[in-house]
Amino acid sequence: MRGPVRYTADMLSYQHIYHAGNLADVHKHSLLAWMLSYLTRKDKPLTYIETHAGRALYDLGAEESLKTGEAAAGIAQVRRWFAPAHPYAQVLDRVVAEDGADAYPGSPLIAAHLLRPTDQIHLAELHPREHAALELAMSPTGAKIHLRDGFESAFALCPPTPRRGMLLIDPSYEIKTDYTDIFRHVAKLHRAWNVGIIALWYPILTNRAHEPMLDALSAQHKDALRHEVRFAPARPGHGMVGSGMFVLNPPYGLAEEAKSLSARYAKLR
């Protein structure tokens, strides 16, 4: 089995600010918020791990975000989907109240707002600029920030203490080997942490590069939840036309939440 990719400087070009708050983020983050909220219903501590954390807090008024217009076609258009009591809506409201009308939370900040002081948060980010921004955004939260390959970090941490909890895998997929290696990484992590919720985000692509990976994952983990939504490309010729989440050990009620989300996305088409 091949180990994690050794990243070089030219591989570290991806910055999520160009895409923050888009329709894929809404899909991923709303399901993430629901799962974290579900986990905190029990008065037992948990561990949250993220392999590709990004900068945690995004300015949707920044030049990069305005350049793509993805947030304008994403969270700005569909914020009404989520009732005030929904955990995703609650985090959005808190972040806007604390950081301004253009602030948008990435997954690390969503976790920080929904988890408790007794819970552990581990975040890996290898891009130097994103890592520095992540440390700044998360400094008040007590989260542990790792300047390390995300899969290496996850392998070292799993199984974590506490053993209850969740792992989010959310790579950029700019490295082609992600599609061939991720199902092996997921299998290894699941063997090490068989009680943990392991959630993988992936893009739905016109070139179908994601399909062999999903076929392998589905064959390997027959009880996992696979949920996909479709939407128009962000611009002509853009290859991403949807968003997927593959969840091992899905919590009770997640399938219903995902079904409700599917109905909302269907109205966009």
Secondary structure, 3 states (H helix, E strand, C coil): CCCCCCCCHHHCCCCHHHCCCCHHHHHHHHHHHHHHHHHCCCCCCCEEEECCCCCCEEECCCHHHHHHCCCCCCHHHHHHHCCCCCHHHHHHHHHHHHHCCCEEECHHHHHHHHCCCCCEEEEECCCHHHHHHHHHHHCCCCCEEECCCHHHHHHHHCCCCCCCEEEEECCCCCCCHHHHHHHHHHHHHHHHCCCCEEEEEEEEECCCCCHHHHHHHHHHCCCCEEEEEECCCCCCCCCEEEEEEEEECCCCCHHHHHHHHHHHHHCCC
